[in-house]
Amino acid sequence: MSDIKKITKQLLAFRDERDWEQFHDSKNLALALSIEAAELNELFLWKSSKDEISGIDKSRLSEELADVFAYAFLLAEKNGLDVVKMVEDKVRHNAVKYPVSKAKGTSKKYNEL
Protein backbone atom coordinates (compact mmCIF):
# COMPACT_ATOMS: atom_id res chain seq x y z
CA MET A 1 0.00 0.00 0.00
CA SER A 2 1.39 3.40 -0.96
CA ASP A 3 1.93 6.07 1.67
CA ILE A 4 -0.81 8.20 0.13
CA LYS A 5 -3.30 5.33 0.25
CA LYS A 6 -2.28 4.65 3.85
CA ILE A 7 -2.81 8.30 4.82
CA THR A 8 -6.13 8.42 2.97
CA LYS A 9 -7.26 5.29 4.80
CA GLN A 10 -6.38 6.95 8.13
CA LEU A 11 -8.30 10.09 7.13
CA LEU A 12 -11.34 8.02 6.18
CA ALA A 13 -11.21 6.12 9.47
CA PHE A 14 -10.97 9.39 11.40
CA ARG A 15 -13.92 10.79 9.41
CA ASP A 16 -16.04 7.67 9.77
CA GLU A 17 -15.48 7.39 13.54
CA ARG A 18 -17.09 10.82 13.82
CA ASP A 19 -19.87 10.22 11.27
CA TRP A 20 -18.62 13.12 9.16
CA GLU A 21 -18.98 11.48 5.74
CA GLN A 22 -22.40 13.13 5.50
CA PHE A 23 -20.61 16.51 5.32
CA HIS A 24 -17.88 15.41 2.91
CA ASP A 25 -19.43 15.93 -0.49
CA SER A 26 -17.19 17.26 -3.26
CA LYS A 27 -18.40 20.85 -2.88
CA ASN A 28 -17.71 20.99 0.85
CA LEU A 29 -14.35 19.26 0.51
CA ALA A 30 -13.33 21.75 -2.20
CA LEU A 31 -14.47 24.66 -0.02
CA ALA A 32 -12.59 23.28 2.98
CA LEU A 33 -9.48 22.86 0.83
CA SER A 34 -9.75 26.46 -0.34
CA ILE A 35 -10.20 27.74 3.22
CA GLU A 36 -7.21 25.77 4.47
CA ALA A 37 -5.12 27.06 1.55
CA ALA A 38 -6.12 30.60 2.57
CA GLU A 39 -4.97 29.86 6.13
CA LEU A 40 -1.66 28.67 4.67
CA ASN A 41 -1.38 31.91 2.67
CA GLU A 42 -2.08 33.90 5.83
CA LEU A 43 1.23 32.72 7.27
CA PHE A 44 3.01 34.60 4.49
CA LEU A 45 0.76 37.66 4.41
CA TRP A 46 2.66 40.96 4.66
CA LYS A 47 6.03 39.19 4.71
CA SER A 48 8.40 40.57 2.10
CA SER A 49 12.00 39.82 2.95
CA LYS A 50 13.61 36.42 2.69
CA ASP A 51 14.33 36.60 6.43
CA GLU A 52 10.67 37.21 7.27
CA ILE A 53 9.55 34.41 4.99
CA SER A 54 12.17 31.94 6.23
CA GLY A 55 11.16 32.84 9.80
CA ILE A 56 7.66 31.40 9.36
CA ASP A 57 6.76 29.10 12.26
CA LYS A 58 7.46 25.65 10.81
CA SER A 59 4.97 23.93 13.11
CA ARG A 60 2.16 26.21 11.88
CA LEU A 61 3.32 25.73 8.30
CA SER A 62 3.24 21.97 8.83
CA GLU A 63 -0.26 22.10 10.33
CA GLU A 64 -1.71 24.20 7.52
CA LEU A 65 -0.05 22.10 4.81
CA ALA A 66 -1.36 18.95 6.48
CA ASP A 67 -4.89 20.37 6.36
CA VAL A 68 -4.49 21.21 2.66
CA PHE A 69 -3.17 17.74 1.86
CA ALA A 70 -5.86 16.05 3.94
CA TYR A 71 -8.72 17.76 2.15
CA ALA A 72 -7.06 17.26 -1.24
CA PHE A 73 -6.63 13.53 -0.56
CA LEU A 74 -10.23 13.24 0.65
CA LEU A 75 -11.54 15.10 -2.41
CA ALA A 76 -9.52 12.86 -4.73
CA GLU A 77 -10.78 9.74 -2.92
CA LYS A 78 -14.38 10.97 -3.06
CA ASN A 79 -14.09 11.24 -6.84
CA GLY A 80 -12.19 8.01 -7.41
CA LEU A 81 -9.00 9.79 -8.48
CA ASP A 82 -5.52 8.36 -7.99
CA VAL A 83 -3.35 11.10 -6.44
CA VAL A 84 -0.04 9.66 -7.63
CA LYS A 85 -1.30 9.21 -11.20
CA MET A 86 -2.82 12.71 -11.25
CA VAL A 87 0.44 14.34 -10.18
CA GLU A 88 2.55 12.24 -12.55
CA ASP A 89 0.19 13.09 -15.43
CA LYS A 90 0.33 16.78 -14.54
CA VAL A 91 4.14 16.79 -14.46
CA ARG A 92 4.23 15.17 -17.92
CA HIS A 93 1.66 17.66 -19.22
CA ASN A 94 3.61 20.61 -17.80
CA ALA A 95 6.86 19.29 -19.30
CA VAL A 96 5.26 19.77 -22.72
CA LYS A 97 3.82 23.20 -21.84
CA TYR A 98 7.07 24.37 -20.26
CA PRO A 99 10.00 22.89 -22.21
CA VAL A 100 13.35 23.44 -20.49
CA SER A 101 14.69 25.23 -23.56
CA LYS A 102 12.06 27.97 -23.17
CA ALA A 103 11.09 27.94 -19.50
CA LYS A 104 14.41 27.56 -17.66
CA GLY A 105 15.02 30.50 -15.35
CA THR A 106 11.84 32.39 -16.19
CA SER A 107 8.51 32.70 -14.42
CA LYS A 108 6.60 33.46 -17.61
CA LYS A 109 3.40 31.57 -18.25
CA TYR A 110 3.47 28.96 -21.02
CA ASN A 111 1.63 31.23 -23.46
CA GLU A 112 4.26 33.95 -23.01
CA LEU A 113 7.32 31.78 -23.67
URRA-V592708 format. One record per pair of residues at least 4 apart in sequence whose C-alpha atoms are under 6 Angstrom apart, sorted by the first residue. I is the first residue (numbers start at 1). J is the second residue. If there is no record, write none. Layout:
[[I:J] [I:J]]
//
This chain:
[[12:16] [15:20] [24:28] [24:29] [29:75] [33:68] [33:71] [36:68] [37:68] [40:64] [47:52] [47:53] [50:54] [51:55] [58:62] [62:66] [66:70] [69:73] [71:75] [76:81] [77:81] [85:89] [94:98] [95:99] [97:110] [98:103] [98:110] [99:103] [100:104] [108:112]]
//
